[in-house]
Amino acid sequence: MTEAAGRLNGKGMSGAALALHLMKLRTFIALFAVLVFFSLAAPNFLSTANLILMSKHVALNALLAIGMTFVIITGGIDLSVGSIVGLCGMVAGGLILNGIDLGFGYTVFFNVPEIILITLAVGVGIGIINGLLITRLNVAPFIATLGSLYVMRGLALLSSDGATFANLVGRPEYGTTGFATLGAGSILGLPLTIWILIAVALAAAYIAGRTPLGRHIFAVGGNERAAGLSGIRVNRVKMFVYMFSGFCAALVGLIISSQLMASHPATGETFELNAIAAAVLGGTSMSGGRGTIGGTIIGAFVIGILSDGLVMMGVSSFWQTVIKGIVIIAAVVVDQAQRKLQQRVVLRQMAGEG
Amino acid sequence: MSAGTEPSSVVLAIEGVTKVYPGTMALKGVDFLVHRGAVNVLVGENGAGKSTLMKIIAGVERPTEGRIVIEGEPVQFAGTDDAVRNGIGMVFQELNLFPNLSVAENVFASREITRGLRGIDHAEQERQTAILLRRLEHDIDPKTLVADLAIGQQQIVEIAKALAQDARILIMDEPTSALSAVEVEILFRVIAELKAQGVAIIYISHRLEELVRIGDYITVLRDGRITGHEKMGTIDVRWIVRQMIGSDAKDFARAESAVEEREVFRAEAISLPRRSGGYLVDHVSLDVRAGEILGIYGLMGAGRSELLDCLMGRHTHARGEIFIEGVRVAERDVTGRIERGLALIPEDRQREGLVQVLSIAANMTLASLKSFTRHIHIDARREREAVRHFIRDLAMKAPDPDREVSSMSGGNQQKVVIAKALMTGPKVLLMDEPSRGIDVGAKADVFRTMRRLAAEGLGIIFVTSDLDEVMALSDRIAVMSNGRLTGLFARADATEDKVVAASAAGHGIDRPQSSLESTQ
């Protein structure tokens, strides 16, 4: 390549590369934009108390979205997470209030750590059911998890006949006290909920970036056949992502029950949609193979801050829904533009080398 | 240009066409003449600009400079439909069919025959499609779903689709790459018939012998420039290769055979039942020694790819036993067999070999991550070292291994797939059409690599439908027909006649309805 052409090339590239960079950072920019906007528009928005409160709200959606991200990267979807939240809340509430009636005058009560483990196991178990339906019985993920959505919600309602398990303080003689710590406790001034989010997010990001399992998740979503031929046990990978998603949902169910000190069977309705929205906003491709945990968390924060900020400004919740939808669509439009630009930049780089 | 032809025979002329993509010049002042009633061959290595030139002719891309002249009239194509209106039809290399639609629906896609509000006239479409297919000597039911056809048959449907549009200029991009010898003969007859009807054919292929046989005019592209344009009678394969790559090329890396006594692989009575009864692979037994290259030749649908799939453990209902270094392999799934030292390089690179969204490096290490992993942690440094080693080893053009694998050329992508297989440390390498759709230079690299690996003691089984390739590369040649092993020849006794005869064994008048065959 001649020098002139090389220079021309370099110049053209830096412009495109800059635009590309900006687009890659779009979720960051969006986050920054909503932060700046609301700190100007809503009084008290930037107060520490408000920020922590918002983070607590966001954490719930972010946890679900982390699980959802893995599922979507494999090319699937998990619509059942909202129902798992509801059912797991009922499981925890029921175990604290009523224990398990063995039927001959005895009732078994578990202590709170045991209850937490059991509830998490229930979430993972529902993930196993989803996974088995998808891998063994070849049900499309959308349908399989749509079915679980109904079944689990129904079971949650059946567990109490639609009533709320209220006042989950537990009884000291059964060792069932202390459930409130999960939702209300804090370490170093940060709520436990946020620590849980940090722990889960770090673990998920590590899995995605540094373990064979993570690589396999991306490969399965990118090209399932090639993945299978490379010796990846595709079904196991899929089982894992649905189990992990169930685990995250159970965690959210526990946290919500603990925060409210009550379990309501309708908890978590439409949560799955918020989780999908956060993942998509964070750059996860619905066709599989692409996505990051960091992006998803930022996506969850954008959505969360948007709705909390709009509440503080007194915007009607009807408008909030409209705005949320527009933001999501805009994110995907920019995503497409970025991909196009990226291809062009790669082309140029190749030409520059060739 | 040295081909002195009377201008009236030129139906399409490309004059001084330059195409600039952002930062790269794909074509530099290209003049290309297409003659009526003739096969106009276009050759060049991958990346020489053939595809770009064809895209310009087909209206997919617009030239940056220069013009297109049809029958003396300059034309401008705003899109593919403009080109189609001007009588240009294209048979794409990567099949452009809808697998979920029927043959007839594909042939009439976007030009459906309708009857006003009563919708599509399926009967008429099917009738016309049947006529076209009969003209192509293929007895495919127009109602069959394209997904149920073998790749060779799909190619025929592509050609039928172009013919249905009354193309005067028909572009065929690698039309024979997936066809069996018999199907190629039929295609050539169809081409001859089209020629007689005055259709100009632009023919692109990597199979040079084929070009010499059917071409009337040949144009060679190298690095976006025309390096030669001749009447076919005056030149030979050597000349073509010289124009393509600038020097005489050694076709195949023919080295001394490295076969050892030690048996490295044995398969016993491998069979794969067909859904509709009978066998796709019918009790095939074979063995491979260390350092041996066993070539498997056969026609489309002979069961060659299916045999490799069985050996690799891709079919759970396959039967038979395999032994590696004399030890029975109990594992029946792909993962287990990779661990035992088998590796498959699949025929369909795009669909089965690569994960397009992942980087070059991630694709290379996908099957062997275990060897870079401590507990659950991937050691990024060791992974990168291995990647770099194989990039050098296989002479890949990959300046940045973190780039997406889709940014590479076909030949280099194939090397990525080979590297992926080699990184698992195989004892036996199964290669399904390892040279399909890659250019001469990359082909030679692949063959050289095969020879070298054999010399290092690997056993290699490779499948090909290219007779020259199987004759030149193999230490022994196994021939399959109708799922059965119909011949096994040592290199010394193998002749083309014997091999071809064996590949046709059992093919009577009643060829099995191949639309039922699964091609996976």
Boltz contact constraints between the chains, C-beta under 6 A:
constraints:
  - contact:
      token1: [A, 9]
      token2: [B, 23]
      max_distance: 6.0
  - contact:
      token1: [A, 210]
      token2: [B, 377]
      max_distance: 6.0
  - contact:
      token1: [A, 210]
      token2: [B, 378]
      max_distance: 6.0
  - contact:
      token1: [A, 211]
      token2: [B, 376]
      max_distance: 6.0
  - contact:
      token1: [A, 212]
      token2: [B, 369]
      max_distance: 6.0
  - contact:
      token1: [A, 212]
      token2: [B, 373]
      max_distance: 6.0
  - contact:
      token1: [A, 215]
      token2: [B, 369]
      max_distance: 6.0
  - contact:
      token1: [A, 219]
      token2: [B, 355]
      max_distance: 6.0
  - contact:
      token1: [A, 219]
      token2: [B, 366]
      max_distance: 6.0
  - contact:
      token1: [A, 222]
      token2: [B, 355]
      max_distance: 6.0
  - contact:
      token1: [A, 222]
      token2: [B, 357]
      max_distance: 6.0
  - contact:
      token1: [A, 222]
      token2: [B, 358]
      max_distance: 6.0
  - contact:
      token1: [A, 223]
      token2: [B, 355]
      max_distance: 6.0
  - contact:
      token1: [A, 225]
      token2: [B, 352]
      max_distance: 6.0
  - contact:
      token1: [A, 226]
      token2: [B, 352]
      max_distance: 6.0
  - contact:
      token1: [A, 226]
      token2: [B, 353]
      max_distance: 6.0
  - contact:
      token1: [A, 226]
      token2: [B, 354]
      max_distance: 6.0
  - contact:
      token1: [A, 226]
      token2: [B, 355]
      max_distance: 6.0
  - contact:
      token1: [A, 229]
      token2: [B, 346]
      max_distance: 6.0
  - contact:
      token1: [A, 229]
      token2: [B, 352]
      max_distance: 6.0
  - contact:
      token1: [A, 230]
      token2: [B, 366]
      max_distance: 6.0
  - contact:
      token1: [A, 230]
      token2: [B, 367]
      max_distance: 6.0
  - contact:
      token1: [A, 231]
      token2: [B, 334]
      max_distance: 6.0
  - contact:
      token1: [A, 231]
      token2: [B, 335]
      max_distance: 6.0
  - contact:
      token1: [A, 231]
      token2: [B, 338]
      max_distance: 6.0
  - contact:
      token1: [A, 231]
      token2: [B, 367]
      max_distance: 6.0
  - contact:
      token1: [A, 233]
      token2: [B, 335]
      max_distance: 6.0
  - contact:
      token1: [A, 289]
      token2: [B, 357]
      max_distance: 6.0
  - contact:
      token1: [A, 290]
      token2: [B, 357]
      max_distance: 6.0
  - contact:
      token1: [A, 344]
      token2: [B, 22]
      max_distance: 6.0
  - contact:
      token1: [A, 346]
      token2: [B, 407]
      max_distance: 6.0
  - contact:
      token1: [A, 347]
      token2: [B, 22]
      max_distance: 6.0
  - contact:
      token1: [A, 348]
      token2: [B, 22]
      max_distance: 6.0
  - contact:
      token1: [A, 348]
      token2: [B, 23]
      max_distance: 6.0
  - contact:
      token1: [A, 351]
      token2: [B, 23]
      max_distance: 6.0
  - contact:
      token1: [A, 351]
      token2: [B, 24]
      max_distance: 6.0
  - contact:
      token1: [A, 353]
      token2: [B, 399]
      max_distance: 6.0
